[in-house]
Amino acid sequence: MSDSKRIRVRQVRSAIGYNRKQRASLRGLGIRRMNQTVEVEDTPSTRGMIGKVTHLVVVEEG
């Protein structure tokens, strides 16, 4: 799986006050705290999770 494309996701806004499902999407991406950057595989499922929390994260391609 090392040949699959990966993207970086960084949380830039707090999840406090947002829906429980949105916080679950952050946890599903592997994000636990503010300004944490994680590298995840670029799959439709991860894109869907990112789509639910676009207002909380920044996506860095490559």
Biopython code that builds the backbone (N, CA, C, O; Angstrom):
import numpy as np
from Bio.PDB.StructureBuilder import StructureBuilder

atoms = [
    (1, "MET", "N", (0.815, -1.204, 0.000)),
    (1, "MET", "CA", (0.000, 0.000, 0.000)),
    (1, "MET", "C", (0.855, 1.264, 0.000)),
    (1, "MET", "O", (0.318, 2.369, 0.079)),
    (2, "SER", "N", (2.151, 1.123, -0.086)),
    (2, "SER", "CA", (3.008, 2.301, -0.054)),
    (2, "SER", "C", (2.906, 3.122, -1.331)),
    (2, "SER", "O", (3.323, 4.280, -1.349)),
    (3, "ASP", "N", (2.353, 2.541, -2.414)),
    (3, "ASP", "CA", (2.252, 3.263, -3.674)),
    (3, "ASP", "C", (0.974, 4.089, -3.776)),
    (3, "ASP", "O", (0.801, 4.828, -4.745)),
    (4, "SER", "N", (0.059, 3.978, -2.781)),
    (4, "SER", "CA", (-1.181, 4.745, -2.823)),
    (4, "SER", "C", (-0.921, 6.198, -2.461)),
    (4, "SER", "O", (0.011, 6.511, -1.721)),
    (5, "LYS", "N", (-1.750, 7.070, -2.989)),
    (5, "LYS", "CA", (-1.597, 8.501, -2.745)),
    (5, "LYS", "C", (-2.007, 8.844, -1.324)),
    (5, "LYS", "O", (-2.962, 8.280, -0.790)),
    (6, "ARG", "N", (-1.282, 9.771, -0.716)),
    (6, "ARG", "CA", (-1.571, 10.167, 0.659)),
    (6, "ARG", "C", (-1.774, 11.679, 0.711)),
    (6, "ARG", "O", (-1.205, 12.421, -0.089)),
    (7, "ILE", "N", (-2.591, 12.123, 1.662)),
    (7, "ILE", "CA", (-2.827, 13.548, 1.853)),
    (7, "ILE", "C", (-2.628, 13.886, 3.320)),
    (7, "ILE", "O", (-2.776, 13.031, 4.193)),
    (8, "ARG", "N", (-2.294, 15.132, 3.579)),
    (8, "ARG", "CA", (-2.127, 15.606, 4.957)),
    (8, "ARG", "C", (-3.353, 16.412, 5.358)),
    (8, "ARG", "O", (-3.859, 17.228, 4.588)),
    (9, "VAL", "N", (-3.819, 16.168, 6.576)),
    (9, "VAL", "CA", (-4.991, 16.862, 7.102)),
    (9, "VAL", "C", (-4.594, 17.475, 8.440)),
    (9, "VAL", "O", (-4.044, 16.793, 9.305)),
    (10, "ARG", "N", (-4.878, 18.776, 8.605)),
    (10, "ARG", "CA", (-4.534, 19.464, 9.847)),
    (10, "ARG", "C", (-5.773, 20.146, 10.403)),
    (10, "ARG", "O", (-6.497, 20.831, 9.680)),
    (11, "GLN", "N", (-6.011, 19.950, 11.704)),
    (11, "GLN", "CA", (-7.160, 20.587, 12.350)),
    (11, "GLN", "C", (-6.794, 22.023, 12.698)),
    (11, "GLN", "O", (-5.789, 22.268, 13.365)),
    (12, "VAL", "N", (-7.617, 22.978, 12.242)),
    (12, "VAL", "CA", (-7.324, 24.387, 12.468)),
    (12, "VAL", "C", (-8.376, 25.073, 13.337)),
    (12, "VAL", "O", (-8.154, 26.185, 13.816)),
    (13, "ARG", "N", (-9.533, 24.408, 13.547)),
    (13, "ARG", "CA", (-10.567, 24.970, 14.415)),
    (13, "ARG", "C", (-11.003, 23.921, 15.413)),
    (13, "ARG", "O", (-10.922, 22.723, 15.145)),
    (14, "SER", "N", (-11.464, 24.373, 16.559)),
    (14, "SER", "CA", (-11.895, 23.467, 17.609)),
    (14, "SER", "C", (-13.222, 22.802, 17.253)),
    (14, "SER", "O", (-14.075, 23.397, 16.595)),
    (15, "ALA", "N", (-13.376, 21.563, 17.700)),
    (15, "ALA", "CA", (-14.617, 20.818, 17.465)),
    (15, "ALA", "C", (-15.631, 21.034, 18.580)),
    (15, "ALA", "O", (-16.722, 20.465, 18.543)),
    (16, "ILE", "N", (-15.286, 21.842, 19.561)),
    (16, "ILE", "CA", (-16.208, 22.121, 20.667)),
    (16, "ILE", "C", (-17.435, 22.841, 20.119)),
    (16, "ILE", "O", (-17.315, 23.813, 19.373)),
    (17, "GLY", "N", (-18.594, 22.363, 20.491)),
    (17, "GLY", "CA", (-19.834, 22.982, 20.056)),
    (17, "GLY", "C", (-20.372, 22.431, 18.749)),
    (17, "GLY", "O", (-21.432, 22.855, 18.288)),
    (18, "TYR", "N", (-19.658, 21.494, 18.148)),
    (18, "TYR", "CA", (-20.118, 20.901, 16.899)),
    (18, "TYR", "C", (-20.743, 19.540, 17.163)),
    (18, "TYR", "O", (-20.621, 18.972, 18.248)),
    (19, "ASN", "N", (-21.402, 19.046, 16.156)),
    (19, "ASN", "CA", (-22.110, 17.783, 16.202)),
    (19, "ASN", "C", (-21.189, 16.620, 16.606)),
    (19, "ASN", "O", (-19.999, 16.626, 16.290)),
    (20, "ARG", "N", (-21.744, 15.639, 17.297)),
    (20, "ARG", "CA", (-20.990, 14.463, 17.723)),
    (20, "ARG", "C", (-20.455, 13.684, 16.516)),
    (20, "ARG", "O", (-19.366, 13.114, 16.583)),
    (21, "LYS", "N", (-21.203, 13.658, 15.427)),
    (21, "LYS", "CA", (-20.755, 12.953, 14.218)),
    (21, "LYS", "C", (-19.531, 13.631, 13.605)),
    (21, "LYS", "O", (-18.655, 12.963, 13.056)),
    (22, "GLN", "N", (-19.474, 14.947, 13.700)),
    (22, "GLN", "CA", (-18.308, 15.648, 13.164)),
    (22, "GLN", "C", (-17.082, 15.369, 14.016)),
    (22, "GLN", "O", (-15.988, 15.201, 13.478)),
    (23, "ARG", "N", (-17.239, 15.317, 15.323)),
    (23, "ARG", "CA", (-16.112, 14.961, 16.192)),
    (23, "ARG", "C", (-15.674, 13.534, 15.916)),
    (23, "ARG", "O", (-14.482, 13.232, 15.967)),
    (24, "ALA", "N", (-16.626, 12.649, 15.624)),
    (24, "ALA", "CA", (-16.294, 11.264, 15.297)),
    (24, "ALA", "C", (-15.529, 11.182, 13.976)),
    (24, "ALA", "O", (-14.656, 10.327, 13.823)),
    (25, "SER", "N", (-15.838, 12.043, 13.038)),
    (25, "SER", "CA", (-15.100, 12.073, 11.776)),
    (25, "SER", "C", (-13.656, 12.485, 12.002)),
    (25, "SER", "O", (-12.748, 11.930, 11.384)),
    (26, "LEU", "N", (-13.438, 13.454, 12.882)),
    (26, "LEU", "CA", (-12.068, 13.856, 13.212)),
    (26, "LEU", "C", (-11.304, 12.697, 13.827)),
    (26, "LEU", "O", (-10.154, 12.447, 13.466)),
    (27, "ARG", "N", (-11.934, 11.991, 14.753)),
    (27, "ARG", "CA", (-11.278, 10.855, 15.390)),
    (27, "ARG", "C", (-11.013, 9.746, 14.376)),
    (27, "ARG", "O", (-9.984, 9.074, 14.439)),
    (28, "GLY", "N", (-11.941, 9.558, 13.448)),
    (28, "GLY", "CA", (-11.755, 8.559, 12.401)),
    (28, "GLY", "C", (-10.579, 8.870, 11.494)),
    (28, "GLY", "O", (-9.939, 7.966, 10.957)),
    (29, "LEU", "N", (-10.301, 10.147, 11.328)),
    (29, "LEU", "CA", (-9.140, 10.561, 10.544)),
    (29, "LEU", "C", (-7.848, 10.435, 11.341)),
    (29, "LEU", "O", (-6.757, 10.492, 10.775)),
    (30, "GLY", "N", (-7.974, 10.264, 12.657)),
    (30, "GLY", "CA", (-6.789, 10.132, 13.503)),
    (30, "GLY", "C", (-6.372, 11.421, 14.167)),
    (30, "GLY", "O", (-5.284, 11.504, 14.736)),
    (31, "ILE", "N", (-7.225, 12.430, 14.104)),
    (31, "ILE", "CA", (-6.909, 13.729, 14.705)),
    (31, "ILE", "C", (-7.414, 13.751, 16.138)),
    (31, "ILE", "O", (-8.578, 13.443, 16.394)),
    (32, "ARG", "N", (-6.546, 14.113, 17.070)),
    (32, "ARG", "CA", (-6.915, 14.134, 18.484)),
    (32, "ARG", "C", (-6.876, 15.534, 19.101)),
    (32, "ARG", "O", (-7.545, 15.783, 20.104)),
    (33, "ARG", "N", (-6.106, 16.442, 18.517)),
    (33, "ARG", "CA", (-5.980, 17.769, 19.127)),
    (33, "ARG", "C", (-5.786, 18.845, 18.066)),
    (33, "ARG", "O", (-5.537, 18.545, 16.898)),
    (34, "MET", "N", (-5.901, 20.076, 18.479)),
    (34, "MET", "CA", (-5.745, 21.218, 17.583)),
    (34, "MET", "C", (-4.340, 21.245, 16.973)),
    (34, "MET", "O", (-3.361, 20.864, 17.615)),
    (35, "ASN", "N", (-4.266, 21.698, 15.741)),
    (35, "ASN", "CA", (-3.019, 21.861, 14.988)),
    (35, "ASN", "C", (-2.258, 20.565, 14.769)),
    (35, "ASN", "O", (-1.100, 20.594, 14.354)),
    (36, "GLN", "N", (-2.886, 19.437, 15.039)),
    (36, "GLN", "CA", (-2.249, 18.154, 14.758)),
    (36, "GLN", "C", (-2.394, 17.849, 13.272)),
    (36, "GLN", "O", (-3.465, 18.037, 12.695)),
    (37, "THR", "N", (-1.321, 17.381, 12.663)),
    (37, "THR", "CA", (-1.337, 17.008, 11.263)),
    (37, "THR", "C", (-1.215, 15.494, 11.160)),
    (37, "THR", "O", (-0.344, 14.889, 11.785)),
    (38, "VAL", "N", (-2.088, 14.888, 10.373)),
    (38, "VAL", "CA", (-2.022, 13.448, 10.133)),
    (38, "VAL", "C", (-1.937, 13.211, 8.638)),
    (38, "VAL", "O", (-2.407, 14.018, 7.836)),
    (39, "GLU", "N", (-1.333, 12.099, 8.280)),
    (39, "GLU", "CA", (-1.222, 11.718, 6.878)),
    (39, "GLU", "C", (-2.092, 10.489, 6.677)),
    (39, "GLU", "O", (-1.881, 9.457, 7.314)),
    (40, "VAL", "N", (-3.073, 10.607, 5.787)),
    (40, "VAL", "CA", (-4.021, 9.520, 5.543)),
    (40, "VAL", "C", (-4.038, 9.172, 4.058)),
    (40, "VAL", "O", (-3.629, 9.971, 3.216)),
    (41, "GLU", "N", (-4.515, 7.970, 3.749)),
    (41, "GLU", "CA", (-4.636, 7.558, 2.358)),
    (41, "GLU", "C", (-5.761, 8.335, 1.685)),
    (41, "GLU", "O", (-6.779, 8.645, 2.304)),
    (42, "ASP", "N", (-5.564, 8.640, 0.429)),
    (42, "ASP", "CA", (-6.561, 9.383, -0.340)),
    (42, "ASP", "C", (-7.567, 8.401, -0.935)),
    (42, "ASP", "O", (-7.414, 7.956, -2.073)),
    (43, "THR", "N", (-8.594, 8.069, -0.156)),
    (43, "THR", "CA", (-9.642, 7.153, -0.596)),
    (43, "THR", "C", (-10.979, 7.879, -0.540)),
    (43, "THR", "O", (-11.084, 8.921, 0.106)),
    (44, "PRO", "N", (-11.991, 7.354, -1.197)),
    (44, "PRO", "CA", (-13.310, 7.996, -1.133)),
    (44, "PRO", "C", (-13.862, 8.090, 0.291)),
    (44, "PRO", "O", (-14.558, 9.051, 0.620)),
    (45, "SER", "N", (-13.560, 7.106, 1.136)),
    (45, "SER", "CA", (-14.078, 7.153, 2.503)),
    (45, "SER", "C", (-13.418, 8.262, 3.316)),
    (45, "SER", "O", (-14.099, 8.958, 4.069)),
    (46, "THR", "N", (-12.093, 8.441, 3.175)),
    (46, "THR", "CA", (-11.446, 9.524, 3.900)),
    (46, "THR", "C", (-11.851, 10.878, 3.336)),
    (46, "THR", "O", (-11.968, 11.850, 4.082)),
    (47, "ARG", "N", (-12.066, 10.952, 2.020)),
    (47, "ARG", "CA", (-12.549, 12.204, 1.422)),
    (47, "ARG", "C", (-13.931, 12.551, 1.949)),
    (47, "ARG", "O", (-14.250, 13.725, 2.140)),
    (48, "GLY", "N", (-14.750, 11.538, 2.185)),
    (48, "GLY", "CA", (-16.077, 11.768, 2.747)),
    (48, "GLY", "C", (-16.000, 12.312, 4.158)),
    (48, "GLY", "O", (-16.745, 13.226, 4.510)),
    (49, "MET", "N", (-15.093, 11.755, 4.986)),
    (49, "MET", "CA", (-14.922, 12.255, 6.355)),
    (49, "MET", "C", (-14.401, 13.689, 6.341)),
    (49, "MET", "O", (-14.837, 14.526, 7.131)),
    (50, "ILE", "N", (-13.470, 13.960, 5.440)),
    (50, "ILE", "CA", (-12.941, 15.322, 5.322)),
    (50, "ILE", "C", (-14.042, 16.273, 4.871)),
    (50, "ILE", "O", (-14.104, 17.413, 5.329)),
    (51, "GLY", "N", (-14.903, 15.815, 3.985)),
    (51, "GLY", "CA", (-16.006, 16.637, 3.503)),
    (51, "GLY", "C", (-16.966, 17.048, 4.598)),
    (51, "GLY", "O", (-17.570, 18.118, 4.522)),
    (52, "LYS", "N", (-17.117, 16.213, 5.619)),
    (52, "LYS", "CA", (-18.015, 16.521, 6.737)),
    (52, "LYS", "C", (-17.427, 17.558, 7.680)),
    (52, "LYS", "O", (-18.168, 18.203, 8.421)),
    (53, "VAL", "N", (-16.106, 17.732, 7.666)),
    (53, "VAL", "CA", (-15.468, 18.652, 8.613)),
    (53, "VAL", "C", (-14.563, 19.663, 7.910)),
    (53, "VAL", "O", (-13.537, 20.064, 8.459)),
    (54, "THR", "N", (-14.938, 20.076, 6.701)),
    (54, "THR", "CA", (-14.105, 21.018, 5.948)),
    (54, "THR", "C", (-13.920, 22.351, 6.675)),
    (54, "THR", "O", (-12.917, 23.037, 6.476)),
    (55, "HIS", "N", (-14.881, 22.711, 7.508)),
    (55, "HIS", "CA", (-14.794, 23.968, 8.240)),
    (55, "HIS", "C", (-13.843, 23.877, 9.438)),
    (55, "HIS", "O", (-13.539, 24.894, 10.062)),
    (56, "LEU", "N", (-13.376, 22.681, 9.760)),
    (56, "LEU", "CA", (-12.489, 22.482, 10.901)),
    (56, "LEU", "C", (-11.063, 22.111, 10.513)),
    (56, "LEU", "O", (-10.154, 22.196, 11.339)),
    (57, "VAL", "N", (-10.859, 21.700, 9.259)),
    (57, "VAL", "CA", (-9.544, 21.192, 8.853)),
    (57, "VAL", "C", (-9.032, 21.902, 7.601)),
    (57, "VAL", "O", (-9.779, 22.578, 6.894)),
    (58, "VAL", "N", (-7.737, 21.725, 7.353)),
    (58, "VAL", "CA", (-7.091, 22.177, 6.130)),
    (58, "VAL", "C", (-6.428, 20.952, 5.511)),
    (58, "VAL", "O", (-5.742, 20.191, 6.194)),
    (59, "VAL", "N", (-6.642, 20.770, 4.196)),
    (59, "VAL", "CA", (-6.086, 19.621, 3.482)),
    (59, "VAL", "C", (-4.888, 20.083, 2.665)),
    (59, "VAL", "O", (-4.971, 21.055, 1.914)),
    (60, "GLU", "N", (-3.770, 19.372, 2.822)),
    (60, "GLU", "CA", (-2.561, 19.660, 2.068)),
    (60, "GLU", "C", (-2.301, 18.485, 1.157)),
    (60, "GLU", "O", (-1.998, 17.393, 1.638)),
    (61, "GLU", "N", (-2.409, 18.677, -0.147)),
    (61, "GLU", "CA", (-2.200, 17.591, -1.101)),
    (61, "GLU", "C", (-0.723, 17.215, -1.127)),
    (61, "GLU", "O", (0.153, 18.030, -0.840)),
    (62, "GLY", "N", (-0.475, 15.957, -1.479)),
    (62, "GLY", "CA", (0.911, 15.504, -1.638)),
    (62, "GLY", "C", (1.477, 15.088, -0.384)),
    (62, "GLY", "O", (2.637, 14.678, -0.336)),
]
sb = StructureBuilder()
sb.init_structure("model")
sb.init_model(0)
sb.init_chain("A")
sb.init_seg("    ")
for serial, (resi, resn, name, xyz) in enumerate(atoms, 1):
    if name == "N":
        sb.init_residue(resn, " ", resi, " ")
    sb.init_atom(name, np.array(xyz, "f"), 0.0, 1.0, " ", f" {name:<3s}", serial, name[0])
structure = sb.get_structure()
